[in-house]
Amino acid sequence: MNDQTAKPSAADAFRNDAERVAREERGIQKTIDRQDAAESDGDGDGDAPKAMQAGARAYPAPPLPQQHLEKPGLEADLKLAPMYDAPFYRGSGKLEGSAALITGADSGIGRAVAILFAREGCDVAIAYLNEHEDAQATQAAVEKEGRRAILLPGDVADPAYARHAVAQTLEAFGRLDVLVNNAAFQEHAGDLEQITDAHFDRTLKTNLYGYFYMARAAVPHMKPGGAILMTGSVVGLQGSGELLDYGMTKGGIHAFARSLSAQLIPKGIRVNVVAPGPVWTPLNPADRPDVSKFGAGAPMGRPAQPEEIAPAFVFLASPQMSSYITGEILPIIGGY
């Protein structure tokens, strides 16, 4: 008999769900874009603060290229490519022989973390929505470091996908030592009434439900010495009038990590948060039409690049570096 009536595989179903979610995200984005266009006031540029340079190489400062990406946002489409490969960072076996599952690892902070984890001896499962081109570039970068990488498209807000991602990681690498909850949805709104039910639901489902589902699926398979890391935000610490729902979720992530860290102490699994300020990734160009001044309000006068954030994840993931640290929130916000 012919096999044409066979049901799609679980991986195909998760891929199809991811495409649907991406379409829904673009719908939310278009609604806000129309409202922004109607309210545009044409403000002038003003005087940009001088950007601080204190790294191993110079990083871009505002004005940044004007660009608005369609959600979920492809790093490959950015006019100004994020700096993620950290050429001056030298690995020293801090994660040798371990395996990590990183959500939102196709681009931005997630990509930079995947590369540095690999440079420290870690195999990486790359979880992402539907940004296949970006994810393949991250996979190639991990493999260039001499480590294995697998691709796991799907929606982290689906508990079945979370179980699938963990199962595939275990099948590929035989272990799971580090979970990095990093995937996020962000769409600004200047007025409470602009946030539709669908908008609110997508933000909470990705940023809170997704973090919970991934942790719940991963913990039973993690051993003492393992680590769960979460990407919080300065918005979760200070709030933001234009990121009401996003700020709510980031504050929730901070509280979730603090609480989960206490629960997992008997299991020997540490839980910590990295809370960045503005970082040049596809997230913001896929949120706002005007990103020319992005990061200019930080005391350093510029956004961070992903490679400036990723070493903090290495530090908090490595049992040699941070074995007595759990339940902490590490702000990396460019000064006070």
C-alpha positions in Angstrom: 0.0 0.0 0.0 1.1 3.5 -0.6 2.6 5.6 2.2 1.2 9.0 1.1 -1.4 9.0 3.8 1.2 8.7 6.6 0.9 11.3 9.3 3.6 14.0 9.5 6.4 13.3 12.0 6.5 15.2 15.3 9.5 17.3 13.9 7.4 18.3 10.9 4.5 19.2 13.1 6.7 21.4 15.3 8.1 23.1 12.2 4.6 23.8 10.9 3.5 25.2 14.3 6.6 27.5 14.2 5.6 28.8 10.8 2.1 29.5 12.1 3.5 31.3 15.2 5.8 33.4 13.0 2.7 34.5 10.9 0.9 35.5 14.1 3.9 37.5 15.3 4.0 39.4 12.0 0.3 40.2 12.4 0.9 41.7 15.8 3.9 43.7 14.4 1.8 45.1 11.5 -0.9 46.4 13.9 1.7 48.3 16.0 3.5 49.5 12.9 0.2 51.1 11.5 -0.4 52.8 14.8 3.2 54.1 14.9 2.9 55.5 11.4 -0.2 57.4 12.4 1.4 58.9 15.5 4.8 59.7 14.0 6.0 63.2 15.1 9.3 63.4 13.1 11.5 64.2 16.1 15.0 65.5 15.3 18.2 63.6 16.0 19.7 65.9 18.7 23.2 65.4 20.0 24.3 61.8 20.4 26.4 61.1 23.5 29.9 59.9 22.9 30.1 56.1 23.0 32.4 54.4 25.4 34.8 51.8 24.0 36.4 49.5 26.5 36.5 46.1 24.7 39.0 44.1 22.8 37.8 45.8 19.6 35.7 48.8 18.7 31.9 48.4 18.6 29.3 50.4 16.6 27.6 53.4 18.1 24.5 55.4 17.1 23.5 56.5 14.6 22.8 52.9 13.5 21.4 51.9 10.1 17.7 52.5 9.8 16.0 49.2 9.3 12.7 47.5 10.2 12.7 43.7 9.9 9.7 41.4 9.5 9.1 39.2 12.5 10.6 37.0 13.9 13.6 38.8 12.4 16.6 37.4 10.5 20.1 38.3 11.5 21.1 37.6 7.9 18.9 40.5 6.8 20.5 43.1 9.2 22.4 45.9 7.4 24.7 46.1 10.4 25.8 42.6 11.2 25.9 41.8 15.0 29.4 41.0 16.3 29.1 37.6 17.8 32.3 35.5 17.1 34.5 37.0 19.8 37.8 36.6 18.0 39.9 37.6 21.0 38.2 35.1 23.3 40.2 32.0 24.0 38.6 28.8 25.3 40.1 26.8 28.1 37.9 23.8 28.5 35.4 25.3 30.9 32.6 23.2 29.5 34.6 20.3 28.1 32.6 17.2 27.3 29.2 18.8 28.1 26.0 19.4 26.1 23.8 22.4 26.1 20.3 23.2 24.8 19.9 26.9 23.9 16.6 28.4 22.8 16.7 31.3 20.4 20.2 30.1 19.4 19.8 31.0 15.8 20.9 34.6 16.2 21.8 37.4 18.6 22.8 36.5 22.1 21.8 32.9 21.6 24.2 32.5 18.7 27.1 34.2 20.5 26.5 31.9 23.5 26.4 28.8 21.3 29.8 29.7 19.8 31.5 30.4 23.1 30.0 27.3 24.6 31.5 25.3 21.7 34.8 27.0 22.1 34.8 25.8 25.7 34.2 22.2 24.6 30.4 21.9 24.6 28.0 20.4 22.0 25.0 22.5 21.3 21.3 21.9 20.4 20.1 25.0 18.6 16.4 25.6 19.3 14.7 28.3 17.3 11.3 29.2 15.7 11.6 29.3 11.9 14.7 31.3 11.1 16.3 28.4 9.3 19.0 30.4 7.5 20.3 32.0 10.7 20.1 28.7 12.5 22.2 27.0 9.8 24.8 29.7 10.2 25.0 29.2 13.9 25.3 25.4 13.4 28.2 26.0 11.0 29.9 28.3 13.5 29.6 25.7 16.3 31.0 23.0 14.0 33.9 25.3 13.1 34.8 25.2 16.8 35.1 21.4 16.5 31.8 20.6 18.3 28.5 19.0 17.3 25.3 20.9 16.7 21.7 19.9 15.9 18.8 22.1 14.7 15.5 22.0 16.5 12.8 24.3 14.9 9.6 24.8 16.9 7.6 26.9 19.3 8.9 26.9 22.9 5.4 27.8 24.1 4.3 24.3 23.2 5.0 21.9 26.0 5.2 19.0 23.5 8.0 20.8 21.7 9.9 21.3 24.9 9.8 17.6 25.6 10.8 16.9 22.0 13.8 19.3 22.1 15.1 17.7 25.3 14.6 14.2 23.9 16.5 15.1 20.7 19.3 16.7 22.6 19.7 13.5 24.7 19.5 11.3 21.6 22.2 13.4 19.8 24.6 13.9 22.7 23.7 11.4 25.4 23.5 14.1 28.1 22.1 17.5 28.9 24.3 19.7 31.2 23.2 23.2 30.5 19.8 24.7 29.5 19.8 28.3 28.3 16.3 29.8 28.1 16.8 32.7 25.8 14.0 32.8 23.1 11.9 36.0 23.4 9.0 37.9 21.7 9.0 41.7 22.0 6.7 44.2 20.4 6.4 47.7 21.9 3.2 49.6 22.6 3.0 53.1 23.9 -0.6 52.7 25.3 -2.1 49.9 27.4 -5.1 49.7 25.0 -2.8 49.0 22.1 -1.9 45.6 23.5 -4.4 43.2 22.1 -5.2 39.8 23.6 -3.2 38.1 20.9 -0.2 40.4 21.5 -0.3 39.9 25.3 -0.8 36.1 24.9 2.2 35.7 22.5 4.5 37.7 24.8 3.6 35.7 27.9 3.5 32.3 26.0 7.0 32.7 24.6 8.8 34.5 27.4 7.2 32.8 30.5 5.5 29.6 29.4 8.4 28.8 27.1 10.9 29.2 29.9 8.8 27.1 32.3 8.1 24.3 29.8 11.8 24.0 28.8 13.0 23.9 32.4 10.3 21.3 33.3 11.3 19.1 30.4 15.0 19.4 31.1 15.4 19.1 34.9 14.7 15.3 35.2 17.6 14.6 32.8 20.2 17.0 34.4 22.7 15.8 36.9 24.5 17.6 39.8 26.8 20.2 38.4 24.3 21.2 35.7 23.1 24.7 35.1 20.0 26.5 33.9 20.5 30.0 32.6 17.9 32.5 31.6 18.0 35.8 29.6 16.3 38.5 31.6 16.5 42.2 30.9 17.2 45.6 32.3 13.5 46.1 31.5 12.7 43.5 34.1 14.7 45.5 36.7 13.7 49.1 35.8 10.5 48.8 33.8 9.6 50.4 30.5 6.5 52.4 29.6 6.6 51.1 26.0 7.4 47.5 26.9 4.7 46.8 29.4 4.0 43.1 28.7 7.7 42.4 27.8 8.8 44.0 31.1 6.2 41.9 33.0 7.7 38.7 31.5 11.3 39.7 32.2 10.5 40.5 35.8 8.7 37.2 36.0 11.8 35.4 34.6 13.9 37.0 37.3 11.5 35.8 40.0 11.1 32.3 38.4 14.9 31.8 38.4 15.2 32.9 42.0 12.5 30.5 43.0 13.6 27.6 40.8 17.2 28.0 42.1 16.0 27.3 45.7 14.0 24.3 44.5 16.9 22.8 42.6 19.6 23.2 45.3 19.0 19.6 46.5 19.5 18.3 43.0 22.8 20.2 42.6 21.6 22.3 39.6 22.3 26.0 39.7 19.9 28.6 38.2 21.0 32.1 37.2 19.9 35.0 35.0 21.9 37.4 32.7 19.9 40.7 32.4 21.3 42.7 29.5 20.6 46.2 28.6 20.3 47.2 24.9 22.0 44.6 22.6 22.2 44.8 18.8 20.3 41.7 17.7 17.4 41.2 15.3 14.9 41.5 18.2 14.8 45.4 18.2 14.9 46.0 14.4 12.0 43.5 14.3 10.2 45.6 17.0 10.7 49.3 16.1 10.8 51.0 12.7 13.4 53.5 14.1 16.6 51.9 15.5 19.0 54.6 14.6 19.3 55.8 18.2 19.1 52.3 19.7 21.3 52.1 22.8 22.2 55.8 22.8 20.4 56.2 26.2 22.8 53.7 27.9 25.5 55.4 30.0 28.1 54.0 27.6 26.2 55.6 24.7 25.8 52.5 22.5 24.2 49.1 22.5 26.2 46.0 23.4 27.2 43.5 20.8 26.2 39.8 21.5 29.9 38.8 22.0 30.0 41.3 24.9 27.2 39.4 26.7 28.0 35.8 25.9 31.0 35.4 28.3 28.7 35.9 31.3 26.8 32.8 30.2 30.0 30.8 30.0 30.9 32.1 33.5 27.5 31.1 35.0 27.4 27.7 33.1 30.8 26.5 34.1 31.1 24.5 37.3 34.7 25.6 37.6 33.8 29.3 37.5 30.5 29.7 39.4 29.8 26.6 41.6 28.8 28.8 44.6 26.5 31.0 42.5 22.8 30.3 42.2 19.6 32.4 42.1 21.5 35.5 41.0 20.6 38.2 38.4 23.6 39.6 36.6 22.9 43.0 35.0 25.0 43.8 31.9 23.5 47.2 31.1 26.4 49.5 30.0 26.6 51.5 33.3 24.4 53.3 35.7 
